[in-house]
Amino acid sequence: MGRGDKRTRKGKIFAGSFGKTRPQGKKKNTANTAATAENKPENKE
């Protein structure tokens, strides 16, 4: 159970693969979120 074992998280990081143990996840679109933050009206209270 180490870097050579593709079924463990450490092994997947070493091999550069993704799966159940190491999900890839969603990447946030930084350009889109910055544009929507500019157009949002500020709350002035």
Backbone as XML, in Angstrom:
<?xml version="1.0"?>
<chain id="A" units="angstrom">
  <residue number="1" name="MET">
    <atom name="N" x="0.837" y="-1.176" z="0.000"/>
    <atom name="CA" x="0.000" y="0.000" z="0.000"/>
    <atom name="C" x="0.883" y="1.240" z="0.000"/>
  </residue>
  <residue number="2" name="GLY">
    <atom name="N" x="1.147" y="1.728" z="-1.156"/>
    <atom name="CA" x="1.976" y="2.927" z="-1.246"/>
    <atom name="C" x="1.826" y="3.555" z="-2.611"/>
  </residue>
  <residue number="3" name="ARG">
    <atom name="N" x="2.909" y="4.100" z="-3.094"/>
    <atom name="CA" x="2.855" y="4.803" z="-4.376"/>
    <atom name="C" x="2.608" y="3.866" z="-5.553"/>
  </residue>
  <residue number="4" name="GLY">
    <atom name="N" x="2.973" y="2.622" z="-5.419"/>
    <atom name="CA" x="2.788" y="1.671" z="-6.519"/>
    <atom name="C" x="1.387" y="1.109" z="-6.611"/>
  </residue>
  <residue number="5" name="ASP">
    <atom name="N" x="0.566" y="1.301" z="-5.577"/>
    <atom name="CA" x="-0.790" y="0.750" z="-5.536"/>
    <atom name="C" x="-1.776" y="1.772" z="-6.097"/>
  </residue>
  <residue number="6" name="LYS">
    <atom name="N" x="-2.298" y="1.501" z="-7.293"/>
    <atom name="CA" x="-3.205" y="2.451" z="-7.954"/>
    <atom name="C" x="-4.574" y="2.547" z="-7.276"/>
  </residue>
  <residue number="7" name="ARG">
    <atom name="N" x="-4.852" y="1.660" z="-6.318"/>
    <atom name="CA" x="-6.149" y="1.698" z="-5.640"/>
    <atom name="C" x="-6.167" y="2.667" z="-4.462"/>
  </residue>
  <residue number="8" name="THR">
    <atom name="N" x="-5.000" y="3.154" z="-4.056"/>
    <atom name="CA" x="-4.947" y="4.092" z="-2.932"/>
    <atom name="C" x="-4.797" y="5.516" z="-3.447"/>
  </residue>
  <residue number="9" name="ARG">
    <atom name="N" x="-5.107" y="6.481" z="-2.595"/>
    <atom name="CA" x="-5.010" y="7.901" z="-2.981"/>
    <atom name="C" x="-3.570" y="8.265" z="-3.343"/>
  </residue>
  <residue number="10" name="LYS">
    <atom name="N" x="-2.626" y="7.823" z="-2.544"/>
    <atom name="CA" x="-1.216" y="8.138" z="-2.795"/>
    <atom name="C" x="-0.759" y="7.535" z="-4.131"/>
  </residue>
  <residue number="11" name="GLY">
    <atom name="N" x="-1.233" y="6.328" z="-4.420"/>
    <atom name="CA" x="-0.894" y="5.671" z="-5.683"/>
    <atom name="C" x="-1.488" y="6.394" z="-6.881"/>
  </residue>
  <residue number="12" name="LYS">
    <atom name="N" x="-2.692" y="6.885" z="-6.721"/>
    <atom name="CA" x="-3.349" y="7.615" z="-7.813"/>
    <atom name="C" x="-2.659" y="8.949" z="-8.071"/>
  </residue>
  <residue number="13" name="ILE">
    <atom name="N" x="-2.227" y="9.630" z="-7.013"/>
    <atom name="CA" x="-1.498" y="10.885" z="-7.177"/>
    <atom name="C" x="-0.186" y="10.618" z="-7.912"/>
  </residue>
  <residue number="14" name="PHE">
    <atom name="N" x="0.507" y="9.540" z="-7.525"/>
    <atom name="CA" x="1.785" y="9.169" z="-8.161"/>
    <atom name="C" x="1.578" y="8.810" z="-9.633"/>
  </residue>
  <residue number="15" name="ALA">
    <atom name="N" x="0.498" y="8.077" z="-9.937"/>
    <atom name="CA" x="0.219" y="7.652" z="-11.307"/>
    <atom name="C" x="-0.415" y="8.766" z="-12.136"/>
  </residue>
  <residue number="16" name="GLY">
    <atom name="N" x="-0.990" y="9.773" z="-11.460"/>
    <atom name="CA" x="-1.652" y="10.876" z="-12.154"/>
    <atom name="C" x="-3.012" y="10.496" z="-12.688"/>
  </residue>
  <residue number="17" name="SER">
    <atom name="N" x="-3.700" y="9.579" z="-11.998"/>
    <atom name="CA" x="-5.023" y="9.151" z="-12.449"/>
    <atom name="C" x="-6.084" y="9.573" z="-11.437"/>
  </residue>
  <residue number="18" name="PHE">
    <atom name="N" x="-7.340" y="9.492" z="-11.856"/>
    <atom name="CA" x="-8.465" y="9.867" z="-11.012"/>
    <atom name="C" x="-9.451" y="8.716" z="-10.945"/>
  </residue>
  <residue number="19" name="GLY">
    <atom name="N" x="-10.282" y="8.716" z="-9.915"/>
    <atom name="CA" x="-11.288" y="7.665" z="-9.766"/>
    <atom name="C" x="-12.089" y="7.875" z="-8.498"/>
  </residue>
  <residue number="20" name="LYS">
    <atom name="N" x="-12.623" y="6.778" z="-7.961"/>
    <atom name="CA" x="-13.466" y="6.831" z="-6.768"/>
    <atom name="C" x="-12.669" y="7.339" z="-5.564"/>
  </residue>
  <residue number="21" name="THR">
    <atom name="N" x="-11.434" y="6.890" z="-5.440"/>
    <atom name="CA" x="-10.593" y="7.283" z="-4.309"/>
    <atom name="C" x="-10.103" y="8.716" z="-4.438"/>
  </residue>
  <residue number="22" name="ARG">
    <atom name="N" x="-9.894" y="9.157" z="-5.680"/>
    <atom name="CA" x="-9.386" y="10.513" z="-5.932"/>
    <atom name="C" x="-10.235" y="11.171" z="-7.012"/>
  </residue>
  <residue number="23" name="PRO">
    <atom name="N" x="-11.398" y="11.723" z="-6.651"/>
    <atom name="CA" x="-12.257" y="12.362" z="-7.653"/>
    <atom name="C" x="-11.629" y="13.630" z="-8.215"/>
  </residue>
  <residue number="24" name="GLN">
    <atom name="N" x="-11.914" y="13.899" z="-9.482"/>
    <atom name="CA" x="-11.312" y="15.045" z="-10.160"/>
    <atom name="C" x="-11.956" y="16.355" z="-9.744"/>
  </residue>
  <residue number="25" name="GLY">
    <atom name="N" x="-13.247" y="16.364" z="-9.505"/>
    <atom name="CA" x="-13.926" y="17.574" z="-9.056"/>
    <atom name="C" x="-14.171" y="18.533" z="-10.204"/>
  </residue>
  <residue number="26" name="LYS">
    <atom name="N" x="-14.963" y="19.570" z="-9.925"/>
    <atom name="CA" x="-15.294" y="20.572" z="-10.944"/>
    <atom name="C" x="-14.360" y="21.758" z="-10.805"/>
  </residue>
  <residue number="27" name="LYS">
    <atom name="N" x="-13.897" y="22.262" z="-11.931"/>
    <atom name="CA" x="-13.048" y="23.451" z="-11.925"/>
    <atom name="C" x="-13.938" y="24.679" z="-12.003"/>
  </residue>
  <residue number="28" name="LYS">
    <atom name="N" x="-13.641" y="25.670" z="-11.188"/>
    <atom name="CA" x="-14.419" y="26.905" z="-11.181"/>
    <atom name="C" x="-13.955" y="27.804" z="-12.318"/>
  </residue>
  <residue number="29" name="ASN">
    <atom name="N" x="-14.910" y="28.398" z="-13.004"/>
    <atom name="CA" x="-14.613" y="29.330" z="-14.089"/>
    <atom name="C" x="-14.385" y="30.703" z="-13.467"/>
  </residue>
  <residue number="30" name="THR">
    <atom name="N" x="-13.123" y="31.067" z="-13.271"/>
    <atom name="CA" x="-12.799" y="32.312" z="-12.570"/>
    <atom name="C" x="-13.174" y="33.540" z="-13.390"/>
  </residue>
  <residue number="31" name="ALA">
    <atom name="N" x="-13.096" y="33.465" z="-14.704"/>
    <atom name="CA" x="-13.438" y="34.604" z="-15.554"/>
    <atom name="C" x="-14.930" y="34.906" z="-15.451"/>
  </residue>
  <residue number="32" name="ASN">
    <atom name="N" x="-15.750" y="33.870" z="-15.405"/>
    <atom name="CA" x="-17.195" y="34.046" z="-15.332"/>
    <atom name="C" x="-17.608" y="34.589" z="-13.964"/>
  </residue>
  <residue number="33" name="THR">
    <atom name="N" x="-17.039" y="34.095" z="-12.887"/>
    <atom name="CA" x="-17.427" y="34.555" z="-11.554"/>
    <atom name="C" x="-16.992" y="35.995" z="-11.318"/>
  </residue>
  <residue number="34" name="ALA">
    <atom name="N" x="-15.881" y="36.414" z="-11.890"/>
    <atom name="CA" x="-15.419" y="37.789" z="-11.746"/>
    <atom name="C" x="-16.362" y="38.751" z="-12.468"/>
  </residue>
  <residue number="35" name="ALA">
    <atom name="N" x="-16.880" y="38.343" z="-13.613"/>
    <atom name="CA" x="-17.788" y="39.188" z="-14.382"/>
    <atom name="C" x="-19.116" y="39.355" z="-13.648"/>
  </residue>
  <residue number="36" name="THR">
    <atom name="N" x="-19.625" y="38.289" z="-13.033"/>
    <atom name="CA" x="-20.894" y="38.386" z="-12.325"/>
    <atom name="C" x="-20.736" y="39.188" z="-11.035"/>
  </residue>
  <residue number="37" name="ALA">
    <atom name="N" x="-19.567" y="39.161" z="-10.422"/>
    <atom name="CA" x="-19.330" y="39.934" z="-9.204"/>
    <atom name="C" x="-19.322" y="41.429" z="-9.502"/>
  </residue>
  <residue number="38" name="GLU">
    <atom name="N" x="-18.859" y="41.819" z="-10.676"/>
    <atom name="CA" x="-18.834" y="43.230" z="-11.060"/>
    <atom name="C" x="-20.242" y="43.763" z="-11.303"/>
  </residue>
  <residue number="39" name="ASN">
    <atom name="N" x="-21.123" y="42.939" z="-11.878"/>
    <atom name="CA" x="-22.465" y="43.374" z="-12.240"/>
    <atom name="C" x="-23.442" y="43.358" z="-11.069"/>
  </residue>
  <residue number="40" name="LYS">
    <atom name="N" x="-23.057" y="42.785" z="-9.949"/>
    <atom name="CA" x="-23.934" y="42.675" z="-8.791"/>
    <atom name="C" x="-24.063" y="44.030" z="-8.107"/>
  </residue>
  <residue number="41" name="PRO">
    <atom name="N" x="-25.281" y="44.482" z="-7.826"/>
    <atom name="CA" x="-25.443" y="45.769" z="-7.132"/>
    <atom name="C" x="-25.015" y="45.651" z="-5.674"/>
  </residue>
  <residue number="42" name="GLU">
    <atom name="N" x="-24.421" y="46.706" z="-5.151"/>
    <atom name="CA" x="-23.942" y="46.695" z="-3.780"/>
    <atom name="C" x="-25.079" y="47.025" z="-2.828"/>
  </residue>
  <residue number="43" name="ASN">
    <atom name="N" x="-25.045" y="46.413" z="-1.654"/>
    <atom name="CA" x="-26.056" y="46.653" z="-0.629"/>
    <atom name="C" x="-25.607" y="47.822" z="0.234"/>
  </residue>
  <residue number="44" name="LYS">
    <atom name="N" x="-26.312" y="48.951" z="0.120"/>
    <atom name="CA" x="-25.913" y="50.159" z="0.863"/>
    <atom name="C" x="-26.910" y="50.393" z="1.995"/>
  </residue>
  <residue number="45" name="GLU">
    <atom name="N" x="-26.549" y="49.916" z="3.170"/>
    <atom name="CA" x="-27.417" y="50.113" z="4.339"/>
    <atom name="C" x="-26.644" y="50.733" z="5.463"/>
  </residue>
</chain>
